[in-house]
């Protein structure tokens, strides 16, 4: 049973930038692919700039912000480590957010050398540094989401800190989904319970990481799922299907 009438699809463009960076120039164009995603039905675009600029570069952030502003109703989500400082021509994560003021900023507990996001915040440790930062971003008109594990106690702390939303880290769900065993069903219940709790305490719910065409429909059983951010799998599917068809397929699952 699907508890959500519709879930917004935000397409993460990191992997397009990663391919672009393997050669000189601007091919493939991140902005052009962003526009294709929008025209194909995406509700928003996501980027995760890192100091090493392994994929998204500062220029991409500024240009994609302009692209999104030209399309009414489309949202821009910038995610990343809030403490990533300037390095070379990388101005620092918060400086990028301050400059473009995206609709949403998803704060993620990444280290600079981390391959990919692989855990949520421990707010027992991070809360003192995050609280003023959340307020600062909200004062700029930016909605703040915290990258979280499906832990009810931690989600309550996110609410106490004043976050507008949480983004559930779905990597473990995606790994377990392949097995469809008792451990998977037990794990999925933790996501259901986390989502129910988020709904109860009135904090918005997003989700992301390794969601794909196989496991997304099942995950949408969690209640009140506002948005999913999908990049890696969608880009891989686009190699076989083409970007417009891939976005359309994911969008269909988000609205079914």
C-alpha positions in Angstrom: 0.0 0.0 0.0 1.3 3.4 -0.9 0.8 6.1 1.7 2.0 9.0 -0.6 0.0 10.6 -3.2 3.2 12.0 -4.8 6.8 12.2 -4.0 9.0 14.9 -5.6 11.9 13.7 -7.7 15.2 15.6 -7.4 17.8 14.4 -9.8 21.4 14.5 -8.5 23.8 15.6 -11.3 27.1 14.6 -9.6 27.7 11.7 -12.0 27.2 13.8 -15.1 29.9 16.2 -13.7 32.1 13.2 -13.0 32.0 12.1 -16.6 32.5 15.7 -17.7 35.6 16.1 -15.6 37.3 13.1 -17.2 38.1 15.3 -20.2 38.9 19.0 -20.8 36.0 21.2 -21.7 32.3 21.1 -20.8 31.1 17.8 -22.4 28.8 16.5 -21.2 27.3 19.7 -20.0 25.9 19.5 -16.5 23.6 22.5 -17.2 22.2 21.0 -20.4 21.5 17.7 -18.6 19.9 19.6 -15.8 17.6 21.2 -18.3 16.8 17.9 -19.9 15.8 16.5 -16.5 13.5 19.4 -15.8 11.9 19.1 -19.2 11.4 15.4 -18.6 9.5 15.9 -15.4 12.0 16.2 -12.6 10.8 18.4 -9.7 14.2 19.6 -8.7 18.0 19.3 -9.2 20.5 18.2 -6.5 24.3 18.7 -6.4 26.9 17.7 -3.8 29.9 20.0 -4.1 33.1 18.8 -2.4 36.4 20.7 -1.9 38.3 18.3 -4.2 35.8 19.1 -7.0 35.7 15.4 -8.0 32.4 16.1 -9.8 30.4 19.3 -9.1 32.5 22.5 -9.4 31.5 25.9 -8.0 30.7 27.1 -11.5 28.1 24.3 -11.8 26.4 25.5 -8.6 26.1 29.1 -9.8 24.9 28.1 -13.3 22.4 25.5 -12.1 21.0 28.0 -9.7 20.3 30.3 -12.7 18.8 27.4 -14.6 16.4 26.6 -11.8 15.4 30.2 -11.3 14.3 30.3 -14.9 11.8 27.4 -14.3 9.0 28.2 -12.0 8.2 25.5 -9.4 11.5 23.7 -9.8 13.7 23.4 -6.7 17.5 23.5 -6.2 19.0 21.4 -3.4 22.6 21.7 -2.4 23.9 19.0 -0.2 27.2 18.5 1.5 29.5 18.8 4.5 28.6 22.1 6.3 32.2 22.4 7.5 33.9 21.9 4.2 36.2 25.0 4.0 37.7 26.8 1.1 40.4 24.9 -1.0 41.9 26.4 -4.1 39.0 27.9 -6.1 36.5 26.1 -3.9 35.0 28.9 -1.8 33.7 26.7 1.0 30.4 24.8 1.2 28.5 27.4 3.2 29.8 30.3 1.0 28.3 28.5 -2.0 25.0 28.2 -0.2 25.0 31.8 0.9 25.8 32.9 -2.6 22.9 31.1 -4.4 20.4 30.6 -1.6 18.9 27.3 -2.9 15.4 26.2 -2.0 16.9 23.5 0.2 20.3 22.7 1.8 20.8 19.2 2.9 23.6 19.0 5.5 25.6 15.7 5.4 28.3 14.5 7.8 30.9 13.8 5.1 34.6 14.0 5.5 36.6 15.5 2.6 38.1 12.2 1.6 34.9 10.1 1.9 34.0 8.2 -1.2 30.3 8.8 -0.8 27.8 9.6 2.0 27.4 6.5 4.2 25.9 7.5 7.5 23.7 10.1 9.1 24.5 12.7 11.8 25.0 11.7 15.4 23.3 14.8 16.8 24.4 14.0 20.3 27.8 15.2 19.1 27.0 17.6 16.3 24.1 19.6 17.8 26.1 22.5 19.3 27.8 23.3 16.0 24.7 22.7 13.8 22.1 24.7 15.7 23.4 28.2 14.8 24.2 27.1 11.3 20.6 25.9 10.7 19.3 29.2 11.9 21.7 31.1 9.7 20.6 29.2 6.6 16.9 29.6 7.5 17.4 33.3 7.9 18.6 33.3 4.3 15.3 31.7 3.3 16.8 28.2 2.8 15.0 25.1 3.9 17.3 22.9 6.0 17.4 19.1 5.9 19.7 16.9 7.9 21.0 13.6 6.5 19.9 11.0 9.1 19.8 7.3 9.8 16.3 5.8 10.7 16.9 6.4 14.4 13.9 7.8 16.2 15.9 9.4 19.0 18.1 11.1 16.5 15.1 12.3 14.5 13.7 13.9 17.6 17.0 15.7 18.1 16.8 17.0 14.5 13.4 18.5 15.3 14.7 20.0 18.5 17.5 21.6 16.5 15.0 23.3 14.3 15.7 21.4 11.1 12.8 21.7 8.6 13.3 18.2 7.2 15.4 15.1 7.5 16.7 12.9 4.6 16.8 9.3 5.5 20.0 7.5 4.4 18.7 4.6 2.3 21.9 2.8 1.5 21.3 0.0 4.0 17.8 -0.4 2.7 19.0 -0.7 -0.9 21.6 -3.3 0.0 19.1 -5.4 2.0 16.4 -5.1 -0.6 18.4 -7.5 -2.9 17.9 -10.3 -0.4 14.2 -9.9 0.5 14.8 -12.0 3.7 13.7 -11.5 7.4 16.6 -9.1 8.0 15.4 -6.9 5.2 11.8 -6.8 6.5 13.1 -6.0 10.0 15.3 -3.2 8.6 12.5 -1.8 6.5 10.3 -1.6 9.6 12.9 0.7 11.1 12.4 3.0 8.2 8.6 2.8 8.5 8.8 3.6 12.2 11.2 6.5 11.6 8.9 7.9 9.0 5.9 7.5 11.3 7.8 9.3 14.0 8.8 12.1 11.7 5.2 12.6 10.7 4.1 12.6 14.4 6.6 15.3 15.4 5.9 17.2 12.2 9.3 17.3 10.6 9.4 16.8 6.8 10.8 13.6 5.3 13.1 13.1 2.3 15.2 10.1 1.4 18.1 9.2 -0.7 21.1 7.0 -1.6 21.1 4.0 -3.9 17.4 4.1 -4.6 16.7 2.7 -8.1 14.0 1.5 -10.4 13.8 -1.9 -8.5 13.6 -0.7 -4.9 12.0 2.8 -5.1 8.3 1.7 -5.4 8.6 -0.4 -2.3 10.3 2.3 -0.3 7.5 4.7 -1.1 5.4 2.8 1.3 6.9 4.9 4.1 4.4 7.6 5.0 4.6 11.3 4.1 7.7 10.9 1.9 8.1 14.4 0.4 11.2 14.0 -1.8 13.7 11.5 -3.1 17.1 12.5 -4.4 18.5 10.1 -7.0 21.6 10.4 -9.1 23.9 7.4 -9.5 21.3 4.8 -10.5 19.3 7.2 -12.6 22.5 8.1 -14.5 23.4 4.5 -15.0 19.9 3.8 -16.3 20.2 6.8 -18.6 23.1 5.1 -20.4 20.8 2.4 -21.6 17.5 4.3 -21.7 18.5 7.9 -22.5 18.1 10.6 -19.9 14.5 11.7 -20.7 13.3 8.1 -20.5 15.1 7.5 -17.3 13.7 10.6 -15.6 10.3 9.7 -16.8 10.6 6.2 -15.4 11.6 7.4 -12.0 9.0 10.1 -12.0 6.3 7.5 -12.7 7.4 5.6 -9.6 7.3 8.8 -7.6 3.7 9.5 -8.5 2.2 5.9 -8.8 
